[in-house]
């Protein structure tokens, strides 16, 4: 009788272990990692009372990784990872405007802009045709963190490079910032900005 009980315990342990291993293998299969390419970029567009402007960070100088996990009960895709962008890298194609934007974003105290990726509402089939999806991100500028829903276009080219193009309208005031002014206030930047980033990534 004692040996029978021991055998039942061993079988129970083996079945639980096997179930756990299957779950771990399933989780690993549902998890992907995307390495962000240096060809990625970010732009900020806005307008003043007399013209429009566009400031860009033309390339990304770090090798960050985003982790994608489809295996969750919420129905959405968990997307984790963060990119850090140097405020000093912004180029507004006008030295005065570039300096004014960097000053407005408090570059000396907060030299980095952070975008933390949280989720996607779905994961497309990854074809050459861009497919619209949505996702949540946290954006931190000048020490203030805000959560936004982002509109994306997602595709994969013939070289298996994943393109994730995201855009969002936001305001300087969302981050407790005062829009730049020039010439004693004669030129005033409007509060509304459009942030657009294009990530180019490869699966590892």
C-alpha positions, 0 to 999 in steps of 0.5 A, a space after each residue: 500500500 505504501 509503495 502504491 501511494 509513493 507511485 501515485 505521488 511520483 506520477 502526480 509530480 511528473 504530470 504537474 511537471 509535464 504540464 508546467 513544461 508544456 506551458 513554458 514551451 507555449 509561452 516561449 513560442 508565443 514570445 517574440 523579440 524585435 531589435 530596433 534598427 539604427 535606421 529608426 527615426 522620430 519627428 515632431 511637427 507643429 505650427 506657429 501663428 505664421 508658419 509650420 515646422 518639423 523637427 526630426 531625430 533622423 536616426 536611433 543610436 541604440 540597440 534596444 529590444 521590444 518583447 512581444 507576448 501574444 499569450 495572455 487572457 486579455 485578448 491584446 498583445 503585450 508589448 514591452 520595452 522602451 526607446 530613449 531619444 536624446 533631446 539634443 539630437 533634434 534638428 528643426 532645420 533652423 538653428 534658432 528653432 532647434 535651440 528654442 525647442 531644446 530649451 522648451 523641453 528642458 534639455 539640460 535637466 531632462 536630456 532624454 525623451 522616453 517612449 515605453 511600449 505597453 500593448 497592441 490591440 492585435 498582431 497583424 499578418 506581417 505582409 508588405 501591405 501596411 495594416 492599421 492597428 492601435 497600441 498603448 505607450 507611455 511618453 515621458 518628456 521633461 520628467 512628466 509621464 503620460 499614457 496615450 493610444 497610438 495609431 500604427 501602420 505595421 508591415 514587413 518588407 522583402 528583407 524581413 524588416 518589420 516597419 512600425 509607423 506610429 503617430 499621435 497628436 499631443 500638446 505641450 501642455 500635456 507635459 506642463 510645458 509652455 510652447 516656444 515664443 520668439 521675437 518678444 512673443 510676436 511669433 507664438 508656437 501653437 500648443 498642438 504637436 504631431 509626434 510620428 516615429 518609425 521603428 525598423 526592427 528585426 526578429 531575433 
